[in-house]
């Protein structure tokens, strides 16, 4: 992912990937017969990690309200991008044009996620719990918020002496996002009440 994220598909090479992973070049080409196949496997793996996080959420948080479930799902995406900042850069390389890799990704790995998120967004908008903009716009607004630290981390370090990988920065940033976007969620309200009680004691 790092090779594709840094160089883009055209400039990335399987030989460089072999060097990064300390694997023999023929071993990689044996399992992935072309760079395109390897790119697709990388995309499938990344989006699969997010789906696995959502599956764990389904198992452990069945009692969540619809708003807090959506909040938790976007929090999962954010946590993944913090752990793997290359993820958004990897996708951004393909988003500048409507190339065949973007079209493949849209059909095979992006749409399955959207098919889960968009109906939830629309239902919460109908219930007055989220702003009434096109659900797909709301989704990409959230995606842009999840990638802020990974995209602008180096710039923030230079301009504001802020380390995007500092756990306190990560926690403070996402709490602020949740407060702004999901401010009326049950979890957010409980967290604010707990913090208020703690400050008074």
C-alpha positions as CSV (number, residue, x, y, z in Angstrom):
1,X,0.0,0.0,0.0
2,X,2.8,2.4,0.8
3,X,4.5,1.9,-2.6
4,X,1.2,2.6,-4.5
5,X,0.4,5.5,-2.1
6,X,3.7,7.2,-2.5
7,X,4.3,6.7,-6.3
8,X,0.9,6.0,-7.8
9,X,0.2,2.9,-9.9
10,X,2.2,3.8,-12.9
11,X,5.5,4.5,-11.0
12,X,5.1,1.8,-8.4
13,X,6.9,-1.5,-9.2
14,X,6.7,-5.0,-8.0
15,X,10.5,-5.1,-7.6
16,X,10.3,-2.1,-5.2
17,X,7.5,-3.8,-3.3
18,X,9.6,-6.9,-3.1
19,X,12.4,-4.8,-1.6
20,X,10.1,-3.2,0.9
21,X,8.6,-6.5,2.0
22,X,12.0,-8.4,1.8
23,X,10.3,-11.0,-0.4
24,X,11.8,-12.4,-3.6
25,X,10.3,-10.8,-6.7
26,X,9.4,-14.1,-8.4
27,X,7.5,-15.1,-5.2
28,X,5.2,-12.1,-5.5
29,X,4.7,-12.5,-9.2
30,X,3.9,-16.2,-8.7
31,X,0.9,-15.2,-6.4
32,X,0.0,-11.9,-8.2
33,X,0.6,-12.3,-11.9
34,X,0.5,-8.5,-12.6
35,X,0.8,-5.2,-10.9
36,X,-2.9,-4.6,-11.5
37,X,-3.8,-7.8,-9.7
38,X,-1.5,-6.8,-6.8
39,X,-3.2,-3.4,-6.6
40,X,-6.6,-5.0,-6.5
41,X,-5.6,-7.4,-3.8
42,X,-4.2,-4.4,-1.8
43,X,-7.5,-2.6,-2.1
44,X,-9.5,-5.7,-1.2
45,X,-7.4,-6.2,1.9
46,X,-7.7,-2.6,3.1
47,X,-11.4,-2.4,2.7
48,X,-11.7,-5.9,4.2
49,X,-10.1,-4.6,7.3
50,X,-12.7,-2.0,7.7
51,X,-15.5,-4.5,7.1
52,X,-14.0,-6.8,9.7
53,X,-14.1,-3.9,12.2
54,X,-17.8,-3.3,11.4
55,X,-18.5,-7.1,11.8
56,X,-16.9,-6.9,15.3
57,X,-19.1,-3.9,16.0
58,X,-22.2,-5.9,15.0
59,X,-21.2,-8.6,17.5
60,X,-20.3,-6.4,20.4
61,X,-22.6,-3.4,20.2
62,X,-26.1,-4.6,19.2
63,X,-27.7,-2.3,21.7
64,X,-26.4,0.9,20.1
65,X,-28.9,3.4,18.8
66,X,-28.9,3.9,15.0
67,X,-27.1,7.3,15.3
68,X,-24.4,5.8,17.6
69,X,-24.0,2.8,15.3
70,X,-23.2,5.1,12.4
71,X,-20.9,7.2,14.6
72,X,-19.0,4.0,15.6
73,X,-18.7,2.9,12.0
74,X,-17.1,6.1,10.9
75,X,-14.9,6.0,14.0
76,X,-13.7,2.6,12.8
77,X,-12.7,4.1,9.5
78,X,-10.9,6.9,11.3
79,X,-9.0,4.4,13.5
80,X,-7.9,2.5,10.4
81,X,-6.6,5.6,8.7
82,X,-4.7,6.6,11.8
83,X,-3.1,3.1,12.0
84,X,-2.5,3.1,8.2
85,X,-2.2,6.7,6.9
86,X,-1.2,5.3,3.5
87,X,-4.8,4.2,3.0
88,X,-6.3,7.5,1.9
89,X,-3.2,8.4,-0.1
90,X,-3.5,5.0,-1.9
91,X,-7.1,5.8,-2.8
92,X,-6.4,9.4,-3.7
93,X,-3.9,8.3,-6.3
94,X,-6.8,6.7,-8.2
95,X,-9.4,9.4,-7.7
96,X,-7.9,12.1,-10.0
97,X,-9.3,10.4,-13.1
98,X,-12.1,7.9,-13.9
99,X,-9.6,5.1,-14.6
100,X,-10.3,1.4,-14.7
101,X,-8.9,0.8,-11.2
102,X,-11.2,3.4,-9.7
103,X,-14.1,1.9,-11.6
104,X,-13.2,-1.5,-10.4
105,X,-12.8,-0.3,-6.8
106,X,-16.1,1.5,-6.9
107,X,-17.9,-1.6,-7.9
108,X,-16.1,-4.2,-5.8
109,X,-14.9,-2.6,-2.6
110,X,-16.5,0.9,-2.2
111,X,-20.1,0.2,-3.1
112,X,-20.5,-2.7,-0.6
113,X,-19.6,-0.2,2.1
114,X,-21.9,2.5,0.7
115,X,-24.7,0.0,0.5
116,X,-24.4,-0.3,4.3
117,X,-23.9,3.3,5.2
118,X,-26.2,5.3,2.9
119,X,-29.5,3.7,4.0
120,X,-28.5,4.4,7.6
121,X,-27.7,8.1,6.8
122,X,-31.0,8.5,4.9
123,X,-33.0,7.0,7.8
124,X,-31.3,9.3,10.3
125,X,-31.9,12.3,8.1
126,X,-35.6,11.4,7.9
127,X,-35.7,11.2,11.6
128,X,-34.1,14.6,12.0
129,X,-30.9,13.3,13.5
130,X,-28.5,14.4,10.7
131,X,-28.3,17.3,8.3
132,X,-30.5,16.9,5.2
133,X,-28.0,16.8,2.4
134,X,-27.6,14.1,-0.2
135,X,-26.6,11.0,1.8
136,X,-23.6,10.4,-0.5
137,X,-22.4,14.0,0.2
138,X,-22.7,13.4,4.0
139,X,-20.7,10.2,3.5
140,X,-17.8,11.9,1.7
141,X,-17.8,14.7,4.2
142,X,-17.2,12.1,6.8
143,X,-14.5,10.4,4.8
144,X,-12.7,13.7,4.4
145,X,-12.9,14.2,8.2
146,X,-11.5,10.7,8.8
147,X,-8.4,11.4,6.6
148,X,-7.5,14.9,7.9
149,X,-4.7,13.7,10.1
150,X,-3.3,11.3,7.6
151,X,-3.5,13.8,4.8
152,X,-2.3,16.9,6.6
153,X,-0.2,15.5,9.3
154,X,3.2,16.6,7.9
155,X,1.8,20.1,7.1
156,X,0.4,20.4,10.6
157,X,3.7,19.4,12.1
158,X,5.5,22.2,10.2
159,X,2.9,24.9,10.6
160,X,1.6,24.2,14.0
161,X,4.0,21.9,15.7
162,X,1.2,19.3,16.0
163,X,2.1,15.6,15.7
164,X,-0.8,13.9,13.9
165,X,0.2,10.5,15.4
166,X,0.2,11.8,19.0
167,X,-2.5,9.8,20.8
168,X,-3.8,12.9,22.5
169,X,-4.1,14.8,19.2
170,X,-5.8,11.7,17.6
171,X,-8.3,11.5,20.5
172,X,-9.0,15.2,20.8
173,X,-9.5,15.6,17.0
174,X,-12.0,12.7,16.7
175,X,-13.9,13.7,19.8
176,X,-14.3,17.2,18.2
177,X,-15.6,15.6,15.0
178,X,-18.1,13.5,16.9
179,X,-19.3,16.5,18.9
180,X,-19.8,18.6,15.8
181,X,-21.4,15.9,13.6
182,X,-23.1,13.6,16.1
183,X,-23.5,16.0,18.9
184,X,-27.0,14.7,19.8
185,X,-25.9,11.0,19.8
186,X,-26.6,9.1,23.0
187,X,-22.9,8.2,23.5
188,X,-21.9,11.8,23.0
189,X,-24.4,13.2,25.5
190,X,-23.4,10.6,28.1
191,X,-19.7,11.4,27.6
192,X,-20.4,15.2,28.0
193,X,-22.4,14.6,31.2
194,X,-19.7,12.4,32.6
195,X,-17.0,15.0,31.8
196,X,-19.2,17.7,33.4
197,X,-19.7,15.7,36.6
198,X,-16.0,15.0,36.7
199,X,-15.1,18.7,36.4
200,X,-17.4,19.6,39.2
201,X,-16.1,17.0,41.7
